[in-house]
Amino acid sequence: MKQLIVSTLLAVVLQSCGFAQETVEKVQIPPEISKQAEKLKSLRWGMFICWSFSTFSGKEWSPGIKDVNFFSAKEMDTDQWARTAKEAEMGYILFLAKHHDGFCLWDTKTTDRKVTNAPLGKDVLAALKKSCDKYGIKLALYFSEGDWSWPGAVDGRSSGQDAEKERAQLTELLTQYGPIEFMWVDHAASTGGLSHQEFLDHCRKLQPNCLIGFNHGDQNNSYIRVAECGRPGSLANGAGAGFNKGGSKHYVIGEFTFPVQPRRPKGAMWFYSHPDNEDACMSFEELYGYYCGAAKFENIFSINIGPDYNGKLRKIDVETLRRVGQEIRDFPRPLPLSLAQGKPITASSEWQWGKDNVPGKATDGDIATRWSALLKDQSAGWLEVDLQEEQTIGSALIMEKAFPRTESFAIEIKQGNDWVKIVEGTKIGPEKRITFNPVKARFVRLNLLKTTGTPSIEEFQVYKAK
């Protein structure tokens, strides 16, 4: 496998998360909800599938469509979706059940505006549920509460109101397709007749443990913060950020999502939309960096993928997601908490431009950041950690992923005024785990004795002896 190049762009992933500084007041959360939140956190990331009228219109929103035959797909491959999610080490698929245009991707009894009346003639959600079960993938749903096909709507602008029909659709989704892990509710076209509290009450009667999140509007009493075009972050500082305004005292988990091809030359971002975009895709390094950020803050990350006109994922998406999955298997995250995290650290020198490569980046538990020495220091360098009290240590982790330049190194402890070598080795490489005889120390040093270029270390962690 080629070495992962964790570029400065990846270091910016977490720095770019300059979240709205809002403090979420904590309240008593039901134990079953806390349990569901922990389950979701363990799923880590998932695939957001958007496949609807907008796939064929080339626009984010698709007003003015009267004939369901506009959705002209005649085939689909939900097994490919779920299999790719499995290969990418994803835990769930977030599926667009209905967009603002009111076209339903399941066999609803509430309207004729549905996929089973289109050329495909199949219940896509039912097929996806079967594929998810086959590959061990959980299911979540996107649902637009606003609906331009309901009475009083201004097509393409504001929602119509039909609370009875909205309840009926939610009932179908939450009773006919098994457990739904969470619902991502889009308020962009306003409500469909139910207030958000009425929406929550109805869904919780049907599936009490399903977490419901709204991207806009009243979010009081929501347990999950969903964020369109968001970024990793803590709940205390606005997890997800993005376009999500307002908040809830009840948040137990943060989610964020954005398209895998956010800078498309043509068409919409959230749907396939145009064959000229075949090569428009985020790099696997970027995606892996966001995955690491989500793991660090215990968020869930829903990367949006748009199937094409035939219901298949693009080749570039499949290949990119597979690479991320392999990286996750090779370097599982988050890193175990070490004695070095949060402790004072110094270095032989530090990168002269900005704060991206200071010594503390080597002990922050985030593999998307790193320490680098001064550019002129081409042949050696060191990192020294003060554990602040004497500890019995017995193992260490060193990561030199982006720029593997070390030819020889040693791990040393300070005894009096002298440094004593306890481990020595040659190349470090992407990840080196070292176990040694237990030794007591307060000061521990990674000494890069010989390098072929400027030293650069993603992680230097030390652990208690077992």
C-alpha positions as CSV (number, residue, x, y, z in Angstrom):
1,M,0.0,0.0,0.0
2,K,1.3,3.4,-0.9
3,Q,2.3,5.7,2.0
4,L,-0.4,8.0,3.1
5,I,0.6,11.6,2.5
6,V,-1.0,13.5,5.3
7,S,-0.6,16.9,3.8
8,T,-1.0,20.4,5.3
9,L,-4.5,20.2,4.0
10,L,-5.3,17.4,6.5
11,A,-3.8,19.4,9.3
12,V,-6.2,22.1,8.4
13,V,-9.2,19.7,8.8
14,L,-9.4,20.3,12.5
15,Q,-8.1,23.8,12.4
16,S,-10.8,24.8,10.0
17,C,-13.4,23.7,12.5
18,G,-13.7,27.2,14.0
19,F,-17.1,26.3,15.3
20,A,-19.7,28.7,16.7
21,Q,-18.7,29.0,20.3
22,E,-22.0,28.0,21.8
23,T,-22.1,26.1,25.1
24,V,-24.8,23.4,25.3
25,E,-26.4,23.2,28.7
26,K,-26.6,19.6,29.8
27,V,-29.8,18.0,31.0
28,Q,-30.9,14.6,32.1
29,I,-30.8,12.1,29.2
30,P,-32.8,8.8,29.3
31,P,-30.4,5.9,29.6
32,E,-31.7,4.2,26.4
33,I,-30.8,7.4,24.5
34,S,-27.3,7.5,25.9
35,K,-26.9,3.9,24.9
36,Q,-28.1,4.6,21.4
37,A,-25.7,7.5,21.1
38,E,-22.8,5.3,22.1
39,K,-23.9,2.8,19.5
40,L,-23.9,5.5,16.8
41,K,-20.5,6.7,17.9
42,S,-19.1,3.2,17.4
43,L,-20.4,3.3,13.8
44,R,-18.0,6.2,13.1
45,W,-19.0,7.1,9.6
46,G,-21.5,6.2,6.9
47,M,-22.6,6.7,3.3
48,F,-25.2,9.4,2.5
49,I,-27.1,8.2,-0.6
50,C,-28.9,10.9,-2.6
51,W,-30.8,9.5,-5.6
52,S,-33.9,11.2,-6.8
53,F,-35.3,13.6,-9.4
54,S,-32.2,15.8,-8.9
55,T,-30.0,13.0,-10.2
56,F,-31.6,13.6,-13.6
57,S,-32.3,17.4,-13.5
58,G,-28.7,18.4,-12.7
59,K,-30.0,20.8,-10.0
60,E,-29.9,20.6,-6.2
61,W,-33.7,21.3,-6.1
62,S,-36.0,20.0,-8.8
63,P,-39.3,21.9,-8.9
64,G,-41.9,21.8,-11.7
65,I,-41.7,18.0,-12.3
66,K,-45.2,16.5,-12.6
67,D,-44.5,13.2,-14.2
68,V,-42.7,10.6,-12.1
69,N,-41.2,9.1,-15.3
70,F,-38.7,11.9,-15.0
71,F,-36.9,9.5,-12.6
72,S,-35.9,7.4,-15.6
73,A,-33.7,4.8,-13.9
74,K,-34.5,1.3,-14.9
75,E,-32.0,-0.5,-12.7
76,M,-30.1,-0.1,-9.4
77,D,-27.5,-1.9,-7.4
78,T,-28.2,-1.5,-3.7
79,D,-25.8,-4.4,-3.0
80,Q,-23.0,-2.3,-4.5
81,W,-23.9,0.6,-2.2
82,A,-23.9,-1.6,0.9
83,R,-20.9,-3.7,-0.1
84,T,-18.8,-0.5,-0.7
85,A,-19.9,0.8,2.7
86,K,-18.7,-2.4,4.2
87,E,-15.3,-2.2,2.4
88,A,-14.9,1.4,3.6
89,E,-15.4,0.3,7.2
90,M,-18.6,2.3,7.4
91,G,-21.2,1.5,9.9
92,Y,-24.4,2.9,8.3
93,I,-26.1,4.2,5.1
94,L,-28.1,7.4,5.4
95,F,-30.7,7.2,2.6
96,L,-32.6,10.0,1.0
97,A,-36.2,8.8,1.4
98,K,-37.9,12.0,0.1
99,H,-36.6,15.4,-1.1
100,H,-38.5,18.7,-1.2
101,D,-40.2,17.7,-4.5
102,G,-42.2,15.1,-2.7
103,F,-40.9,12.1,-4.8
104,C,-40.9,9.1,-2.5
105,L,-38.2,6.4,-2.8
106,W,-40.3,3.8,-1.1
107,D,-43.7,2.2,-1.9
108,T,-45.8,4.7,0.0
109,K,-49.6,4.6,0.2
110,T,-49.8,8.3,0.8
111,T,-49.2,9.5,-2.8
112,D,-48.8,8.3,-6.4
113,R,-45.6,10.4,-6.6
114,K,-43.3,7.5,-5.8
115,V,-40.6,5.3,-7.3
116,T,-42.8,2.2,-7.7
117,N,-44.8,4.2,-10.3
118,A,-41.6,5.3,-12.2
119,P,-39.8,3.1,-14.8
120,L,-37.8,1.4,-12.1
121,G,-40.9,0.1,-10.5
122,K,-39.2,-1.1,-7.3
123,D,-39.2,0.0,-3.7
124,V,-35.6,1.3,-3.4
125,L,-35.7,1.6,0.4
126,A,-36.9,-2.0,0.8
127,A,-34.1,-3.2,-1.5
128,L,-31.5,-1.1,0.4
129,K,-32.7,-2.5,3.7
130,K,-32.2,-6.0,2.4
131,S,-28.7,-5.1,1.1
132,C,-27.8,-3.5,4.4
133,D,-28.8,-6.6,6.3
134,K,-26.8,-8.7,3.9
135,Y,-23.6,-6.7,4.6
136,G,-24.1,-5.8,8.2
137,I,-24.7,-2.1,7.6
138,K,-27.2,-0.1,9.7
139,L,-29.8,2.1,8.2
140,A,-30.6,5.8,8.7
141,L,-33.0,8.1,6.8
142,Y,-33.0,11.6,5.3
143,F,-36.5,13.1,5.1
144,S,-37.6,16.5,3.8
145,E,-40.4,17.7,6.1
146,G,-41.3,20.3,3.5
147,D,-43.1,19.0,0.4
148,W,-43.9,21.0,-2.7
149,S,-46.6,18.6,-3.8
150,W,-48.9,19.3,-0.8
151,P,-51.7,21.9,-0.7
152,G,-50.5,25.5,-0.3
153,A,-47.0,25.0,-1.5
154,V,-45.1,27.3,-3.8
155,D,-43.3,24.9,-6.1
156,G,-39.5,25.3,-5.6
157,R,-39.9,27.7,-2.8
158,S,-42.1,27.0,0.2
159,S,-43.8,23.9,1.6
160,G,-47.4,22.9,1.6
161,Q,-49.1,21.7,4.8
162,D,-50.5,18.2,5.3
163,A,-49.9,17.1,8.8
164,E,-51.9,13.9,8.4
165,K,-50.0,12.8,5.3
166,E,-46.7,13.7,7.0
167,R,-47.6,11.5,10.0
168,A,-48.6,8.7,7.6
169,Q,-45.3,8.8,5.8
170,L,-43.3,8.8,9.0
171,T,-45.3,5.9,10.2
172,E,-44.5,3.9,7.0
173,L,-40.8,4.7,7.3
174,L,-40.5,3.8,11.0
175,T,-42.7,0.7,11.0
176,Q,-42.0,-1.1,7.6
177,Y,-38.2,-0.9,7.2
178,G,-36.8,-2.2,10.5
179,P,-34.7,-0.2,13.1
180,I,-33.7,3.2,11.9
181,E,-30.6,4.5,13.7
182,F,-31.3,8.2,13.2
183,M,-33.3,10.6,11.0
184,W,-31.7,13.5,9.2
185,V,-34.6,16.0,8.8
186,D,-34.3,18.8,6.3
187,H,-36.0,22.0,7.2
188,A,-34.9,23.9,4.1
189,A,-38.4,23.9,2.6
190,S,-40.0,24.6,6.0
191,T,-42.3,22.2,7.8
192,G,-44.9,19.9,6.2
193,G,-47.6,20.6,8.8
194,L,-46.1,19.1,11.9
195,S,-44.2,21.3,14.4
196,H,-40.8,19.9,15.3
197,Q,-42.1,18.9,18.7
198,E,-45.0,17.1,17.1
199,F,-42.6,15.4,14.6
200,L,-40.4,14.2,17.5
201,D,-43.4,13.0,19.5
202,H,-44.7,11.0,16.7
203,C,-41.4,9.4,15.7
204,R,-40.6,8.5,19.3
205,K,-43.9,6.7,19.7
206,L,-42.9,4.5,16.7
207,Q,-39.2,4.0,17.4
208,P,-38.2,5.5,20.8
209,N,-34.5,5.0,20.3
210,C,-34.3,6.5,16.9
211,L,-32.4,9.9,17.2
212,I,-34.0,12.7,15.3
213,G,-32.1,15.8,14.1
214,F,-33.2,18.9,12.2
215,N,-30.7,20.9,10.2
216,H,-32.6,24.2,10.8
217,G,-35.5,25.6,12.8
218,D,-36.5,24.5,16.3
219,Q,-34.1,21.9,17.5
220,N,-35.2,21.9,21.1
221,N,-35.4,18.3,22.5
222,S,-33.4,16.9,19.6
223,Y,-30.8,14.4,20.6
224,I,-28.6,14.5,17.6
225,R,-27.1,17.6,16.0
226,V,-27.0,17.2,12.2
227,A,-24.9,19.6,10.2
228,E,-25.0,20.2,6.4
229,C,-21.5,21.0,5.2
230,G,-20.2,20.7,8.8
231,R,-16.9,19.7,10.3
232,P,-15.7,17.7,13.3
233,G,-16.1,19.2,16.7
234,S,-17.1,18.8,20.3
235,L,-20.7,19.3,21.4
236,A,-19.6,22.0,23.8
237,N,-18.4,24.1,20.9
238,G,-21.0,23.4,18.3
239,A,-20.3,19.9,16.9
240,G,-20.7,19.8,13.2
241,A,-21.1,23.6,12.8
242,G,-21.9,24.0,9.1
243,F,-25.3,25.6,8.4
244,N,-26.9,24.2,11.6
245,K,-28.2,27.2,13.6
246,G,-29.6,27.1,17.0
247,G,-29.2,24.2,19.4
248,S,-30.6,21.8,21.9
249,K,-29.8,21.2,25.6
250,H,-30.4,17.5,24.8
251,Y,-27.7,16.8,22.2
252,V,-25.8,13.6,22.9
253,I,-24.0,13.3,19.6
254,G,-22.9,15.5,16.7
255,E,-23.1,14.5,13.0
256,F,-21.7,16.3,9.9
257,T,-22.0,15.7,6.2
258,F,-20.8,17.1,2.9
259,P,-20.6,15.8,-0.7
260,V,-17.6,13.7,-1.8
261,Q,-17.3,16.0,-4.9
262,P,-17.9,19.5,-3.4
263,R,-16.4,21.4,-6.3
264,R,-18.2,20.0,-9.3
265,P,-17.7,21.7,-12.6
266,K,-21.3,21.1,-13.6
267,G,-24.6,20.1,-12.0
268,A,-25.5,19.7,-8.3
269,M,-23.2,18.7,-5.5
270,W,-25.4,16.3,-3.6
271,F,-26.5,14.2,-6.6
272,Y,-24.8,12.6,-9.5
273,S,-26.2,15.1,-11.9
274,H,-23.7,15.1,-14.8
275,P,-21.4,12.6,-16.5
276,D,-18.7,15.3,-17.0
277,N,-18.1,15.0,-13.3
278,E,-16.7,11.5,-13.3
279,D,-13.3,12.5,-11.9
280,A,-14.6,15.1,-9.4
281,C,-13.9,13.5,-6.0
282,M,-12.2,14.4,-2.8
283,S,-8.9,12.7,-2.2
284,F,-8.7,9.7,0.1
285,E,-6.3,11.7,2.3
286,E,-8.9,14.4,2.8
287,L,-11.6,11.8,3.6
288,Y,-9.4,9.9,6.0
289,G,-8.5,13.2,7.8
290,Y,-12.2,14.0,8.3
291,Y,-12.8,10.4,9.6
292,C,-9.9,10.9,12.1
293,G,-11.5,14.2,13.2
294,A,-14.8,12.6,13.7
295,A,-13.2,9.8,15.7
296,K,-11.4,12.3,17.8
297,F,-14.6,14.2,18.8
298,E,-16.8,11.1,18.8
299,N,-18.9,12.5,16.0
300,I,-20.4,10.5,13.1
301,F,-19.4,11.6,9.6
302,S,-21.9,11.0,6.7
303,I,-20.0,11.4,3.3
304,N,-22.5,12.0,0.5
305,I,-22.3,9.8,-2.6
306,G,-24.7,10.2,-5.5
307,P,-25.4,7.1,-7.6
308,D,-25.6,7.6,-11.3
309,Y,-28.5,7.3,-13.8
310,N,-28.4,3.5,-13.5
311,G,-28.2,3.4,-9.7
312,K,-24.5,2.6,-9.4
313,L,-21.8,4.4,-7.5
314,R,-19.0,5.9,-9.7
315,K,-15.8,3.9,-10.0
316,I,-13.8,6.8,-8.5
317,D,-16.0,6.9,-5.4
318,V,-15.8,3.1,-4.9
319,E,-12.0,3.1,-5.2
320,T,-11.6,6.1,-3.0
321,L,-13.8,4.7,-0.2
322,R,-12.1,1.4,-0.4
323,R,-8.7,3.1,0.2
324,V,-10.1,4.9,3.2
325,G,-11.4,1.5,4.5
326,Q,-8.0,0.0,4.1
327,E,-6.3,2.8,6.0
328,I,-8.8,2.5,8.8
329,R,-8.1,-1.3,9.0
330,D,-4.3,-0.6,9.0
331,F,-4.5,2.2,11.5
332,P,-7.6,1.9,13.7
333,R,-8.7,5.0,15.5
334,P,-8.9,6.6,17.9
335,L,-5.5,6.1,19.4
336,P,-5.5,4.7,23.0
337,L,-5.0,7.5,25.5
338,S,-1.4,7.7,26.5
339,L,0.6,9.2,29.3
340,A,2.1,11.8,26.9
341,Q,-1.2,13.4,25.7
342,G,-1.7,16.9,27.2
343,K,1.8,16.9,28.8
344,P,4.5,19.5,28.3
345,I,6.7,18.7,25.3
346,T,9.7,20.4,23.8
347,A,11.7,19.7,20.6
348,S,15.2,20.3,19.1
349,S,13.5,22.9,16.9
350,E,10.1,23.5,15.3
351,W,8.8,24.4,11.9
352,Q,9.3,28.1,11.2
353,W,6.1,28.9,9.4
354,G,2.9,29.0,11.4
355,K,1.6,26.8,14.2
356,D,0.8,23.7,12.2
357,N,3.8,21.7,13.2
358,V,4.6,22.6,16.8
359,P,5.9,19.8,19.1
360,G,2.5,19.3,20.8
361,K,1.1,18.0,17.5
362,A,3.1,14.8,18.1
363,T,1.3,14.0,21.3
364,D,-2.3,15.2,20.5
365,G,-3.6,11.8,19.6
366,D,-4.5,13.0,16.1
367,I,-2.7,11.4,13.2
368,A,-3.7,14.2,10.8
369,T,-1.3,16.5,12.6
370,R,2.5,16.4,13.1
371,W,5.6,18.0,14.5
372,S,8.3,19.1,12.1
373,A,11.7,20.5,12.9
374,L,13.2,23.6,11.3
375,L,13.7,23.2,7.6
376,K,17.5,23.6,8.0
377,D,17.7,20.6,10.4
378,Q,18.1,18.0,7.8
379,S,19.8,15.1,9.6
380,A,18.6,14.8,13.2
381,G,16.2,16.0,15.9
382,W,14.4,15.1,19.1
383,L,11.1,15.4,21.1
384,E,11.1,15.5,24.9
385,V,8.0,14.8,27.0
386,D,7.6,15.7,30.6
387,L,5.2,13.3,32.2
388,Q,5.1,15.7,35.2
389,E,5.6,12.8,37.7
390,E,7.5,9.6,37.7
391,Q,5.6,6.8,35.8
392,T,6.3,3.2,35.1
393,I,6.3,2.9,31.3
394,G,6.5,-0.2,29.2
395,S,5.5,0.6,25.6
396,A,5.6,3.4,23.0
397,L,4.0,4.3,19.7
398,I,5.8,6.3,17.0
399,M,4.2,7.3,13.7
400,E,6.2,8.8,10.8
401,K,3.6,8.5,8.0
402,A,3.9,11.6,5.8
403,F,7.6,11.8,5.6
404,P,9.4,8.6,6.7
405,R,13.0,9.9,6.9
406,T,14.4,8.3,10.0
407,E,17.4,6.0,9.6
408,S,18.1,5.5,13.3
409,F,16.5,6.5,16.5
410,A,16.4,5.8,20.2
411,I,13.9,6.2,23.1
412,E,15.7,7.6,26.1
413,I,14.8,8.4,29.7
414,K,16.4,11.0,31.9
415,Q,18.3,9.8,35.0
416,G,19.8,12.7,36.9
417,N,21.4,14.9,34.3
418,D,22.0,12.1,31.8
419,W,19.9,10.5,29.1
420,V,19.8,6.7,29.1
421,K,18.9,4.7,26.1
422,I,16.1,2.1,26.7
423,V,15.2,1.4,23.0
424,E,17.1,1.8,19.8
425,G,16.1,1.0,16.2
426,T,16.4,2.0,12.6
427,K,13.5,3.0,10.3
428,I,10.2,4.0,12.0
429,G,7.7,4.0,9.1
430,P,4.0,4.7,9.2
431,E,3.4,3.1,12.6
432,K,5.9,1.4,15.0
433,R,4.7,-0.1,18.3
434,I,7.4,-0.9,20.8
435,T,7.3,-2.9,24.0
436,F,10.2,-2.8,26.4
437,N,11.1,-3.8,30.0
438,P,9.2,-1.6,32.5
439,V,11.2,1.4,33.6
440,K,10.4,4.4,35.9
441,A,10.8,7.8,34.3
442,R,9.4,11.3,34.3
443,F,11.2,12.7,31.2
444,V,11.1,10.6,28.0
445,R,12.8,11.5,24.7
446,L,12.4,10.3,21.2
447,N,15.9,10.9,19.7
448,L,16.1,10.8,15.9
449,L,19.7,10.1,15.6
450,K,19.9,10.2,11.8
451,T,17.4,11.3,9.2
452,T,17.5,11.8,5.5
453,G,15.6,15.1,5.6
454,T,13.8,17.4,8.1
455,P,12.4,15.2,10.9
456,S,8.6,15.0,11.0
457,I,6.6,12.9,13.5
458,E,2.8,12.5,13.6
459,E,2.7,10.7,17.0
460,F,5.0,9.9,19.9
461,Q,3.1,8.2,22.7
462,V,4.2,6.3,25.7
463,Y,2.1,4.0,27.8
464,K,2.0,2.5,31.3
465,A,3.6,-0.9,31.7
466,K,1.0,-3.6,31.9
